[in-house]
Amino acid sequence: MLTMKNVIREGHPTLRKVAEPVTLPLTNDEKELAMEMLDFLKNSQDTDIAEKYELRPGVGIAAPQLNVSKRMIAVHVPSDLPEDTAPQFSDILINPRIISHSVKQTCLSEGEGCLSVDREVQGYVPRNKRIRIEYFDTDGNKHNKRLKDFPSIVIQHEIDHLNGIMFFDRIDSDNPMALPKDLEVLGYEEE
């Protein structure tokens, strides 16, 4: 079981590397890691398990955050409706890439956070409101999905990790609370 002890932190060189593409089919070790990444997110969102193992809640994690420089991410975005138990989006994405995106941008009202960043970073992180992604699952099946709003933001945040980009790199350093024109602000909390 992965815990916060497995997550490398800001300043570690692996977080600034461009991760290597994964060769398909996945090895057993890669499949196991991918499943552990998704389990970590689900566990981190379960209050009892998170408290017991001191897990910070997360909705996405990238293999580089576990010091594995490979293009693999796991995302588990729970439903935003209390009566709906199905997640908005939950999957393991191998070699994910954004193949198109909207011009319209959005951001989270509270800013973004990251399992690899132990400090609070103030500022808006502009992201594309809608994206179309292409990726492979752990069995090597190709997927093409359209996402918007919070799931879109989460995927963009995690793909940034595969490219050595941290969320705070996208904050306007001169004016962190500046909102670009026509940017839509969402009222969610991330990672």
Secondary structure, 3 states (H helix, E strand, C coil): CCCHHHCCCCCCHHHHCCCECCCCCCCHHHHHHHHHHHHHHHHHCCHHHHHHHCCCCCCEEEHHHHCCCECEEEEEECCCCCCCCCCCEEEEEEEEEEEEECCCEEEECCCCCCCCCCCCCCCCCCEECEEEEEEECCCCCEEEEEEEHHHHHHHHHHHHHHCCCCHHHHCCCCCCCCCCCCCEEECCCCC
